[in-house]
């Protein structure tokens, strides 16, 4: 379809006949993100009225949402499931045009600062002390305890900008940094909280069911990287009156981490009364569970 034909199609967006509009909508959405610049130009420079502008905005959102859904489906199918890439995809839901490379640049800058302080002779605890110092003291990241459930705490671009996050987003940043430096730190999906585990990869799978399974200690990024041990996980679960199930002690998959991030966002938007956003994010949960979202 030529540019002139697309322009003619766009001018039909304001048609009051819902049947015609729905046909136009389907054709425009099917074009994908390539058509967005043209839609934006019409929104900005043409004086068609409020209905036209509202429909343009909704069309752009639908196209962007479909694109993110497709990328999430590919991310789930990828055996690597790169955690930073997953967090960037969720960020794109709220900020479709944000600068992805700037997020990577900021993460790499923190990584470089940590790398400069590391050496091969450090113990696991000393490595964590280095990460804690650089991340929480030098760069000033901290848990957002005054606005805990705000959606911004889950979007990586916001976390990097404000240096505040929830337990999950700070743990994601921590794990991404550690793994990029080949430090075996992975997320642990506790109920009502999220922590990290430092693994002795030489002992993985050697302990009995219910044992430490190679975990040296736990890390709580929401509390400045405080060190925790199994007994504290035991006490935490006891306080919640929950059984000491193995899944609460051992690292989870990156897909599980992204599912939890989306779940946090669903709750945050429900608290704000933004149910449309909550429902869209529930569809993303379905994708992360291996389902297919209807377009």
Secondary structure, 3 states (H helix, E strand, C coil): CCHHHHHHHHHHHHCCCHHHHHHHHHHHHHHHHHHHHHHHHHHHHCCCCHHHHHHHHHHHHHHHHHHHHHHHHHHHHCCCCCHHHHHHHHHHHHCCCCCHHHHHHHHHHHHHHHHHHCCCCCCHHHHHHHHHHHHHHHCCCEECCCCCCCHHHHCHHHHHHHCEECHHHHHHHHHHHHHHCCCCEEEECCCCCCEEEEECHHHCCCCCCCCCCCEEEEEEHHHCCEEECHHHHHHHHHHCCCCCCHHHCCCCCHHHHHHHHHHHHHHHHHHCCCHHHHHHHHHHHHHHCCCCCCC
